[in-house]
Amino acid sequence: MSFCEHCAGQRFDRAQVLRALRDTRKRLLYEDASYSADEALALVINAVRSLEIPHLELLEEMGDDTVIH
Protein backbone atom coordinates (compact mmCIF):
# COMPACT_ATOMS: atom_id res chain seq x y z
CA MET A 1 0.00 0.00 0.00
CA SER A 2 1.27 3.46 -0.76
CA PHE A 3 0.17 6.85 0.45
CA CYS A 4 0.20 10.24 -1.21
CA GLU A 5 2.86 12.65 0.02
CA HIS A 6 0.38 14.48 2.27
CA CYS A 7 -0.94 11.32 3.93
CA ALA A 8 2.54 9.84 4.31
CA GLY A 9 3.61 13.05 6.02
CA GLN A 10 0.69 12.89 8.41
CA ARG A 11 1.53 9.30 9.30
CA PHE A 12 5.14 10.30 9.94
CA ASP A 13 4.05 13.26 12.11
CA ARG A 14 1.69 11.04 14.10
CA ALA A 15 4.46 8.50 14.67
CA GLN A 16 6.79 11.25 15.92
CA VAL A 17 4.20 12.49 18.39
CA LEU A 18 3.46 8.99 19.67
CA ARG A 19 7.19 8.31 20.17
CA ALA A 20 7.60 11.59 22.09
CA LEU A 21 4.61 10.73 24.29
CA ARG A 22 5.91 7.23 25.01
CA ASP A 23 9.40 8.54 25.80
CA THR A 24 8.00 11.14 28.17
CA ARG A 25 5.79 8.54 29.83
CA LYS A 26 8.81 6.28 30.41
CA ARG A 27 10.76 9.22 31.79
CA LEU A 28 7.97 10.07 34.22
CA LEU A 29 7.57 6.44 35.31
CA TYR A 30 11.26 5.79 35.94
CA GLU A 31 12.32 9.07 37.53
CA ASP A 32 12.43 9.21 41.30
CA ALA A 33 10.69 12.58 41.40
CA SER A 34 6.94 12.75 41.65
CA TYR A 35 5.01 15.16 39.45
CA SER A 36 1.60 16.68 39.84
CA ALA A 37 -0.82 16.14 36.98
CA ASP A 38 -0.22 19.72 35.84
CA GLU A 39 3.57 19.26 35.85
CA ALA A 40 3.32 15.96 33.98
CA LEU A 41 1.07 17.47 31.32
CA ALA A 42 3.42 20.43 30.96
CA LEU A 43 6.31 18.02 30.31
CA VAL A 44 4.25 16.16 27.72
CA ILE A 45 3.17 19.38 25.99
CA ASN A 46 6.76 20.59 25.86
CA ALA A 47 7.91 17.25 24.44
CA VAL A 48 5.38 17.49 21.59
CA ARG A 49 6.04 21.21 21.13
CA SER A 50 9.76 20.51 20.64
CA LEU A 51 9.08 18.31 17.59
CA GLU A 52 9.73 19.80 14.20
CA ILE A 53 6.36 19.22 12.57
CA PRO A 54 5.81 21.36 9.48
CA HIS A 55 2.85 23.68 9.26
CA LEU A 56 0.65 22.95 6.27
CA GLU A 57 -0.58 26.04 4.46
CA LEU A 58 -4.06 26.05 2.99
CA LEU A 59 -4.30 26.96 -0.66
CA GLU A 60 -6.60 29.94 -1.12
CA GLU A 61 -7.36 29.52 -4.81
CA MET A 62 -8.57 25.98 -5.30
CA GLY A 63 -11.09 24.97 -7.90
CA ASP A 64 -14.40 23.46 -6.87
CA ASP A 65 -13.42 20.10 -8.33
CA THR A 66 -10.25 19.79 -6.25
CA VAL A 67 -10.17 16.85 -3.85
CA ILE A 68 -8.04 16.92 -0.72
CA HIS A 69 -7.55 13.76 1.26
N, C-alpha and C positions, 0 to 999 in steps of 0.2 A: 504494500500500500504506500502511496506517496501523497504528500500534502503540498498545497501551493505554498509559496514563500511566506505569505501572511500567516497561514495556519501553522506552518512549521515553526515560525518565530514565536507564536503564542504558546506552542507546546514547550519550546525551549525556555521561555520566560516562566511558565508555570513550574517547570522542573527546577529552575533556579530558586524560585520562591520556596518550594517544598523542601529543597535541600537546606536552605537557610533556616527555615523553621525547625527542621529536625536537628540541625547542628545546635541551634540555640536551646532547644528542649534538652538535648544531652548535656549541654553546658550547665543548665539550671539544675538538672537532676544530680549531676556528679560534683558540683561545687559544694563546699562546706557551708557557705553562707546561705541564709534563708532570705527569700525575697517576698515582698508583699505582692498581691495580684497586680497592683498598679506598676510596681517596679519590673515585674516579669513581663508585663505587656509592653512597657517602654523598651525593654531590651529586644523583644521580638520586633517591634515596629522599627527600631533602629537597624536591626539586622536586615530587614526587607528594604528599608530606605537606602541602605548602603549598596544595594545591587545596582548594576548599570543596566537598567531596562530602558530601551529606547521609547520615546514618546511618539506615538503614531499620529500624524497630522491628518485631519479630514480634508478631503478634496472638496472645494467649494463648487466647482463647475462640473458636475457629473450629469450625464444624460439620464433621462427617465428609464432607459432600458439597461442601465448598468446594474450588475449584480455584485454585491459584496458578500463574501462568506467568511 
